[in-house]
């Protein structure tokens, strides 16, 4: 659901689904990476970098987080 919302540019719904996924899988670096992406698209750069940082703490080699940061 989150990926469909992201592809549609529906940032609000995307974040809703990503936060739900985060609660279910709190150690999934890709979820935090996507939260960073959505935050960045919404202009929330502080939040975006916080999410990217969390993704990299969980997976220091996460390619997406490295590319977006």
Secondary structure per residue as TSV (DSSP state, phi and psi in degrees):
chain	resnum	aa	ss	phi	psi
A	1	X	-	360.0	-42.1
A	2	X	H	-63.1	-44.0
A	3	X	H	-64.3	-38.2
A	4	X	H	-63.9	-41.7
A	5	X	H	-65.6	-38.2
A	6	X	H	-63.6	-46.8
A	7	X	H	-63.1	-29.3
A	8	X	T	-84.1	-7.0
A	9	X	T	75.1	19.3
A	10	X	-	-92.5	81.2
A	11	X	H	-63.7	-38.0
A	12	X	H	-62.6	-49.6
A	13	X	H	-66.0	-38.6
A	14	X	H	-58.3	-46.1
A	15	X	H	-65.9	-36.6
A	16	X	H	-57.9	-50.1
A	17	X	H	-68.7	-35.6
A	18	X	H	-66.9	-40.3
A	19	X	H	-65.4	-36.0
A	20	X	H	-63.9	-44.9
A	21	X	H	-63.1	-38.8
A	22	X	H	-60.3	-41.2
A	23	X	H	-64.2	-35.0
A	24	X	H	-79.7	-31.6
A	25	X	-	-135.6	72.6
A	26	X	T	-67.3	-8.5
A	27	X	T	-110.6	19.7
A	28	X	-	-94.0	105.0
A	29	X	H	-61.4	-32.5
A	30	X	H	-65.4	-33.7
A	31	X	H	-63.7	-45.5
A	32	X	H	-64.9	-35.8
A	33	X	H	-61.6	-45.4
A	34	X	H	-65.3	-37.2
A	35	X	H	-62.5	-38.1
A	36	X	H	-63.6	-43.4
A	37	X	H	-60.5	-48.7
A	38	X	H	-64.3	-41.5
A	39	X	H	-61.2	-42.5
A	40	X	H	-63.2	-42.7
A	41	X	H	-63.7	-27.7
A	42	X	T	-86.0	-2.9
A	43	X	T	86.5	9.6
A	44	X	-	-94.4	75.7
A	45	X	H	-67.5	-36.6
A	46	X	H	-59.9	-45.9
A	47	X	H	-64.3	-42.4
A	48	X	H	-57.5	-48.9
A	49	X	H	-68.0	-30.6
A	50	X	H	-65.0	-45.3
A	51	X	H	-64.9	-43.8
A	52	X	H	-60.5	-40.6
A	53	X	H	-61.4	-41.4
A	54	X	H	-64.8	-42.4
A	55	X	H	-58.4	-42.1
A	56	X	H	-73.7	-29.3
A	57	X	H	-66.8	-37.9
A	58	X	H	-75.0	-35.9
A	59	X	-	-143.4	91.8
A	60	X	T	-58.9	-15.3
A	61	X	T	-105.6	14.3
A	62	X	-	-64.2	111.1
A	63	X	H	-61.8	-45.8
A	64	X	H	-60.4	-44.9
A	65	X	H	-63.4	-40.0
A	66	X	H	-63.2	-42.0
A	67	X	H	-67.9	-42.1
A	68	X	H	-74.6	-33.0
A	69	X	-	-69.9	360.0
